Amino acid sequence: MSGIFTPADLGPLRLRNRVLKAATFEGRTPDAVVTDELIDFHLAYAEGGVAMTTVAYCAVSEAGRTDRHQIWMRPEAVPGLRRLTSAVHATGALVSAQIGHAGPVANAASNRLPAIAPSRLFSPLGMAVVQRPEVADVRGIVRAHAEAARYAVESGFDAVEVHFGHNYLVSAFLSPLLNRRRDGYGGDTLARARLAREISEAIRREVGDQVAVIAKLNMDDGVPGGLRPDESIRVAQLLEQDGHLDALELTAGSSLLNPMYYFRGAAPRREMAAVMPSPVGAAMRLVGRAFLREYPYEPMYLMDTARLFRRQLAMPLVYLGGVTDAAGMDAALAAGFEYVAMGRALLREPDLLRRVARDSAVRSACIHCNKCMPTIFTRTHCPLIPVQGDRHA
């Protein structure tokens, strides 16, 4: 049997295998709390064989959501989260909470709260100017991350995944394009990495070894002037030296400026324009080709860049990007990655891993059309298969 199915340690955790369900928006929390539909969504992956499924996206504050429908970590959210973690644990799988602040990716109009970025900028997502937080505000965001991690522990999560990618707030602070501050949180690499390091330290101080702490880190923003691999490796080395994280999950692209750099494959411009609220939808129709650029899909498409990180780091790494079959999983392990994460392939077939365990020749049916992307605004699913009725419905 493939080594991917052998148990593995992740910080204080013992995983039943080395495959994680990557965080993908679920579109099942209309009132910003857990629903039965959300529980069923994650049960499908847990029963399908993954070692750990990731709940996305649990914002650290009300203003830190990408829109007002998302969960934000507060006492009112805990009972529902406990139901979710208990249900997943009953299958033998573990469950992680992705926590973070959306920053410039937040839709201020939907949240009815100002969006923030390291420096003032115009956000095409919220169609508004994003505000610059003062140092006291930044320190409050650090505290909010620690508090969110504490709520995750109280809710029964086994891990927290801190979002340092996709030009969400921390990723925006890391970006030389988006961060033009000169107050200790901006300037050279060391200063721009300060927020990520302070958040990692605050979370570890708050939770100790009760849960694993993972960070999702951009290797490459995929935009001119943004964070590039050489500088991101330096950030990763600083995080490794600090010793507050149990693993890094490597990713790429910018939800703010170039989302397809991460997804690869077809760009569903027409479908995205149809479901996005006005005036964003109208803008998508006009400039969608510039925003949703197309990059050809190929298996393991982030591997060449990820190997650069593997060579420079000793800490455990999660490989993400184009994993669809046993051969890809084995290739990631052979390249030195301790775990793999899967997103779209599991969205198409939640039981894919269980079938791969029975037959290593099984391949994902996902065709990378990316038409699942627009469904995040309603109820995330693969539109090429019939919508499965949630068992609580």
C-alpha positions as CSV (number, residue, x, y, z in Angstrom):
1,M,0.0,0.0,0.0
2,S,1.2,3.5,-0.7
3,G,3.0,5.3,2.0
4,I,0.4,8.0,1.9
5,F,-1.9,5.7,3.9
6,T,0.5,5.2,6.8
7,P,-0.2,7.0,10.1
8,A,1.8,10.2,10.7
9,D,2.3,12.7,13.5
10,L,1.4,16.4,13.2
11,G,2.5,18.3,16.3
12,P,0.5,16.7,19.1
13,L,-1.8,14.8,16.7
14,R,-1.7,11.3,15.3
15,L,-3.2,11.3,11.8
16,R,-4.6,8.0,10.4
17,N,-3.0,8.8,7.0
18,R,-1.2,11.8,5.4
19,V,-4.1,13.4,3.4
20,L,-5.8,16.6,4.5
21,K,-9.0,18.1,3.1
22,A,-7.9,21.6,2.1
23,A,-9.9,24.5,3.3
24,T,-12.6,25.5,0.7
25,F,-15.4,27.9,1.3
26,E,-18.5,25.8,2.1
27,G,-21.4,28.3,1.4
28,R,-23.4,26.7,4.2
29,T,-23.5,29.3,7.0
30,P,-26.1,31.9,6.1
31,D,-26.3,33.2,9.6
32,A,-22.5,33.0,10.4
33,V,-22.9,29.9,12.6
34,V,-22.7,26.1,12.0
35,T,-25.6,24.5,10.1
36,D,-26.5,20.8,9.7
37,E,-25.5,21.2,6.0
38,L,-22.0,22.3,7.1
39,I,-21.7,19.3,9.3
40,D,-22.8,17.0,6.5
41,F,-20.3,18.7,4.1
42,H,-17.4,17.8,6.3
43,L,-18.7,14.3,7.3
44,A,-18.6,13.4,3.6
45,Y,-14.8,13.9,3.6
46,A,-14.2,12.4,7.0
47,E,-16.2,9.2,5.9
48,G,-14.4,9.4,2.6
49,G,-11.1,8.6,4.3
50,V,-9.1,11.9,4.8
51,A,-7.1,12.1,8.0
52,M,-8.3,15.7,8.7
53,T,-10.9,18.0,7.2
54,T,-10.6,21.8,7.4
55,V,-13.4,24.1,8.2
56,A,-13.1,27.3,6.1
57,Y,-13.3,30.1,6.9
58,C,-13.5,31.0,10.6
59,A,-12.8,34.7,10.8
60,V,-11.1,36.1,13.9
61,S,-13.5,39.1,13.9
62,E,-16.7,40.3,12.4
63,A,-14.9,42.6,10.0
64,G,-12.4,39.9,9.2
65,R,-14.9,37.8,7.2
66,T,-14.9,37.9,3.4
67,D,-18.7,38.4,3.7
68,R,-21.3,38.5,6.4
69,H,-22.4,34.9,6.0
70,Q,-19.2,33.4,7.2
71,I,-18.5,32.1,10.7
72,W,-16.5,34.3,13.0
73,M,-15.1,33.0,16.2
74,R,-17.2,34.1,19.2
75,P,-19.1,32.4,22.1
76,E,-22.3,32.1,20.0
77,A,-20.5,30.0,17.4
78,V,-19.0,27.5,19.8
79,P,-22.1,25.2,20.4
80,G,-22.5,24.5,16.7
81,L,-18.7,24.1,16.2
82,R,-18.8,21.5,19.0
83,R,-21.5,19.6,17.2
84,L,-19.4,19.6,14.0
85,T,-16.2,18.4,15.6
86,S,-18.0,15.7,17.6
87,A,-19.6,14.4,14.4
88,V,-16.3,14.3,12.5
89,H,-14.5,12.6,15.4
90,A,-17.1,9.9,15.4
91,T,-15.8,8.8,12.0
92,G,-12.2,8.5,13.2
93,A,-11.1,11.6,11.4
94,L,-9.7,14.9,12.9
95,V,-10.8,18.4,12.1
96,S,-9.1,21.7,11.7
97,A,-10.4,25.3,11.9
98,Q,-8.9,27.7,9.4
99,I,-8.7,31.1,11.1
100,G,-7.7,34.5,9.8
101,H,-8.6,38.0,8.8
102,A,-9.7,38.7,5.3
103,G,-8.2,42.2,5.2
104,P,-8.5,43.6,1.7
105,V,-10.3,40.5,0.5
106,A,-13.3,41.4,2.8
107,N,-16.4,42.7,1.2
108,A,-17.0,45.8,3.3
109,A,-20.5,46.3,1.8
110,S,-21.6,42.8,2.8
111,N,-20.0,42.9,6.2
112,R,-21.3,46.5,6.7
113,L,-17.9,47.1,8.3
114,P,-14.7,48.8,6.9
115,A,-12.2,46.5,5.2
116,I,-8.5,47.0,6.1
117,A,-5.1,46.5,4.4
118,P,-1.6,47.4,5.4
119,S,-1.9,50.5,3.2
120,R,-4.9,52.3,1.7
121,L,-5.9,50.8,-1.6
122,F,-9.0,50.3,-3.8
123,S,-10.4,46.8,-3.5
124,P,-12.1,45.4,-6.7
125,L,-13.9,42.9,-4.4
126,G,-15.7,45.5,-2.2
127,M,-15.6,48.3,-4.8
128,A,-14.4,50.6,-2.1
129,V,-11.2,52.1,-0.6
130,V,-9.7,49.8,2.0
131,Q,-8.5,51.5,5.2
132,R,-5.1,51.4,6.8
133,P,-5.1,50.2,10.5
134,E,-3.0,52.0,13.1
135,V,-0.4,50.0,15.2
136,A,-2.9,49.7,18.1
137,D,-5.4,48.1,15.6
138,V,-2.8,45.7,14.3
139,R,-2.0,44.6,17.9
140,G,-5.7,44.0,18.4
141,I,-5.8,41.8,15.4
142,V,-3.0,39.7,16.9
143,R,-5.0,39.3,20.1
144,A,-8.1,38.4,18.0
145,H,-6.2,35.5,16.4
146,A,-5.2,34.2,19.8
147,E,-8.8,34.4,21.0
148,A,-10.1,32.7,17.9
149,A,-7.6,29.8,18.5
150,R,-8.9,29.6,22.1
151,Y,-12.5,29.3,20.8
152,A,-11.3,26.6,18.4
153,V,-9.9,24.6,21.4
154,E,-13.1,25.1,23.3
155,S,-15.0,23.8,20.2
156,G,-13.1,20.6,20.1
157,F,-10.9,21.2,17.0
158,D,-7.7,19.2,16.7
159,A,-5.8,21.9,14.8
160,V,-5.9,25.5,13.7
161,E,-4.7,26.6,10.3
162,V,-3.8,30.3,10.2
163,H,-4.4,32.0,6.9
164,F,-1.2,33.7,5.7
165,G,-2.0,33.3,2.0
166,H,-3.9,34.7,-0.9
167,N,-3.4,38.3,0.0
168,Y,-5.7,38.1,3.0
169,L,-4.6,40.4,5.7
170,V,-1.4,38.7,6.9
171,S,-0.4,37.9,3.3
172,A,-1.1,41.5,2.3
173,F,1.4,42.6,5.0
174,L,3.9,40.2,3.5
175,S,3.5,41.7,0.1
176,P,5.9,44.4,-1.0
177,L,3.2,45.6,-3.5
178,L,0.4,46.0,-0.9
179,N,2.4,46.9,2.2
180,R,4.0,50.4,2.0
181,R,4.1,51.0,5.8
182,R,7.1,52.4,7.6
183,D,6.1,51.8,11.2
184,G,7.8,48.5,12.0
185,Y,5.2,46.4,10.2
186,G,6.4,47.5,6.7
187,G,9.6,48.0,4.8
188,D,12.1,45.1,4.5
189,T,11.2,41.4,4.7
190,L,11.8,41.2,8.4
191,A,9.4,44.1,9.1
192,R,6.7,42.8,6.7
193,A,6.9,39.3,8.4
194,R,6.4,40.8,11.8
195,L,2.6,40.4,11.9
196,A,2.8,36.7,10.8
197,R,5.4,36.0,13.5
198,E,3.5,37.8,16.2
199,I,0.2,36.0,15.4
200,S,2.0,32.6,15.4
201,E,3.5,33.4,18.8
202,A,0.3,34.7,20.3
203,I,-1.6,31.6,19.1
204,R,1.0,29.2,20.5
205,R,1.1,31.0,23.8
206,E,-2.7,30.8,24.0
207,V,-3.2,27.1,23.1
208,G,0.1,25.5,24.0
209,D,0.2,21.9,22.7
210,Q,-3.5,21.3,23.0
211,V,-3.8,21.5,19.2
212,A,-1.6,21.5,16.1
213,V,-0.9,24.9,14.6
214,I,-0.5,25.1,10.9
215,A,0.0,28.2,8.7
216,K,-1.1,28.5,5.1
217,L,1.7,30.5,3.4
218,N,1.9,32.0,-0.1
219,M,5.0,30.9,-1.9
220,D,4.2,33.4,-4.8
221,D,1.5,36.0,-5.0
222,G,1.5,35.6,-8.8
223,V,1.3,39.4,-9.4
224,P,4.1,41.8,-10.4
225,G,5.7,43.4,-7.4
226,G,4.1,40.9,-5.0
227,L,5.7,38.3,-2.7
228,R,8.0,36.0,-4.7
229,P,9.5,32.6,-3.7
230,D,12.9,33.8,-2.7
231,E,11.4,36.3,-0.2
232,S,8.7,33.9,1.0
233,I,11.4,31.3,1.7
234,R,13.0,33.8,4.0
235,V,9.6,34.4,5.8
236,A,9.2,30.6,6.1
237,Q,12.7,30.4,7.7
238,L,11.8,33.0,10.2
239,L,8.6,31.2,11.1
240,E,10.6,27.9,11.4
241,Q,13.2,29.6,13.7
242,D,10.5,30.9,15.9
243,G,9.2,27.4,16.5
244,H,5.6,28.2,17.0
245,L,4.2,26.3,14.1
246,D,3.9,22.5,13.6
247,A,3.7,22.7,9.8
248,L,3.4,25.0,6.8
249,E,0.9,24.4,4.0
250,L,2.3,26.0,0.8
251,T,0.0,27.8,-1.6
252,A,0.1,30.6,-4.2
253,G,-2.0,33.3,-5.8
254,S,-4.0,36.3,-4.8
255,S,-7.8,36.3,-4.1
256,L,-7.5,40.1,-4.4
257,L,-5.6,40.4,-7.7
258,N,-5.0,37.0,-9.4
259,P,-7.0,34.0,-8.0
260,M,-6.5,31.7,-11.0
261,Y,-2.8,31.6,-10.3
262,Y,-3.6,29.2,-7.6
263,F,-6.5,27.3,-9.2
264,R,-5.2,26.8,-12.7
265,G,-7.4,25.5,-15.5
266,A,-10.5,27.1,-17.0
267,A,-11.6,30.5,-15.7
268,P,-15.4,30.6,-15.1
269,R,-15.8,34.3,-15.9
270,R,-19.4,34.3,-17.0
271,E,-20.6,32.1,-14.1
272,M,-18.7,34.3,-11.6
273,A,-20.3,37.5,-13.0
274,A,-23.7,35.9,-12.8
275,V,-23.6,35.2,-9.1
276,M,-21.5,38.1,-7.8
277,P,-23.5,41.0,-6.3
278,S,-23.8,44.3,-8.1
279,P,-21.7,46.3,-8.8
280,V,-19.0,43.7,-8.6
281,G,-20.8,41.4,-11.0
282,A,-21.0,44.2,-13.6
283,A,-17.3,44.9,-13.2
284,M,-16.6,41.2,-13.6
285,R,-18.4,41.3,-17.0
286,L,-16.2,44.2,-18.1
287,V,-12.8,43.3,-16.8
288,G,-13.2,39.6,-16.0
289,R,-10.5,38.5,-18.4
290,A,-7.9,40.6,-16.6
291,F,-9.0,39.5,-13.1
292,L,-9.6,35.8,-13.9
293,R,-6.6,35.0,-16.1
294,E,-6.2,31.5,-17.4
295,Y,-3.2,29.3,-16.5
296,P,-3.0,25.8,-18.0
297,Y,-3.7,23.0,-15.5
298,E,-1.2,20.2,-15.1
299,P,-0.8,17.6,-12.3
300,M,1.2,18.8,-9.3
301,Y,1.5,22.3,-10.7
302,L,3.0,23.9,-7.6
303,M,5.6,21.2,-7.1
304,D,8.6,22.9,-8.8
305,T,8.1,26.0,-6.5
306,A,7.3,23.9,-3.4
307,R,10.6,22.0,-3.8
308,L,12.5,25.2,-3.4
309,F,10.9,25.5,0.1
310,R,11.6,21.8,0.9
311,R,15.3,22.3,0.2
312,Q,15.6,25.3,2.6
313,L,13.3,24.1,5.5
314,A,13.5,21.3,8.0
315,M,10.0,21.7,9.4
316,P,7.0,19.6,8.2
317,L,5.4,20.8,5.0
318,V,2.0,20.1,3.4
319,Y,2.0,19.9,-0.4
320,L,-1.1,21.4,-2.1
321,G,-1.8,21.9,-5.8
322,G,-2.9,19.3,-8.5
323,V,-3.0,16.2,-6.3
324,T,-5.5,13.8,-7.9
325,D,-4.2,10.3,-7.6
326,A,-1.9,7.9,-5.8
327,A,1.0,8.6,-8.1
328,G,0.8,12.3,-7.2
329,M,0.5,11.6,-3.5
330,D,3.5,9.3,-3.6
331,A,5.5,11.9,-5.6
332,A,4.9,14.4,-2.9
333,L,6.1,12.1,-0.2
334,A,9.2,11.1,-2.3
335,A,10.0,14.9,-2.7
336,G,10.1,15.1,1.1
337,F,6.7,16.5,1.9
338,E,5.1,15.0,5.0
339,Y,1.5,15.5,4.0
340,V,-0.7,16.4,1.0
341,A,-3.9,18.5,0.8
342,M,-6.6,18.1,-1.7
343,G,-9.4,20.5,-2.6
344,R,-11.3,20.3,-5.9
345,A,-10.7,16.6,-6.5
346,L,-12.5,15.8,-3.2
347,L,-15.2,18.3,-3.9
348,R,-16.0,16.2,-7.0
349,E,-15.6,12.9,-5.2
350,P,-15.6,13.0,-1.4
351,D,-14.9,9.3,-1.2
352,L,-11.9,9.5,-3.7
353,L,-9.3,8.6,-1.0
354,R,-11.1,5.5,0.1
355,R,-11.3,4.3,-3.4
356,V,-7.7,5.1,-4.1
357,A,-6.8,3.0,-1.0
358,R,-8.5,0.0,-2.6
359,D,-7.1,0.6,-6.1
360,S,-4.1,2.7,-6.7
361,A,-5.0,3.1,-10.4
362,V,-8.1,5.2,-9.5
363,R,-7.9,8.8,-10.7
364,S,-10.0,11.9,-9.9
365,A,-12.9,12.7,-12.2
366,C,-12.3,16.4,-11.7
367,I,-11.8,18.1,-15.1
368,H,-10.6,21.4,-13.6
369,C,-13.3,23.5,-15.2
370,N,-13.5,25.5,-12.0
371,K,-17.2,25.9,-12.2
372,C,-17.3,25.0,-8.5
373,M,-15.8,28.4,-7.8
374,P,-19.1,30.4,-8.3
375,T,-21.0,28.0,-6.1
376,I,-19.2,29.4,-3.0
377,F,-21.7,32.2,-3.0
378,T,-24.6,29.8,-2.5
379,R,-23.8,26.2,-1.6
380,T,-20.4,24.9,-2.6
381,H,-20.5,21.8,-4.8
382,C,-19.2,20.4,-8.1
383,P,-21.9,21.4,-10.6
384,L,-21.0,18.4,-12.9
385,I,-22.6,15.9,-10.5
386,P,-26.1,15.9,-8.9
387,V,-26.4,17.8,-5.7
388,Q,-26.4,15.3,-2.9
389,G,-29.1,15.8,-0.3
390,D,-27.6,16.6,3.1
391,R,-28.7,13.9,5.5
392,H,-30.0,16.5,8.1
393,A,-32.1,18.3,5.4
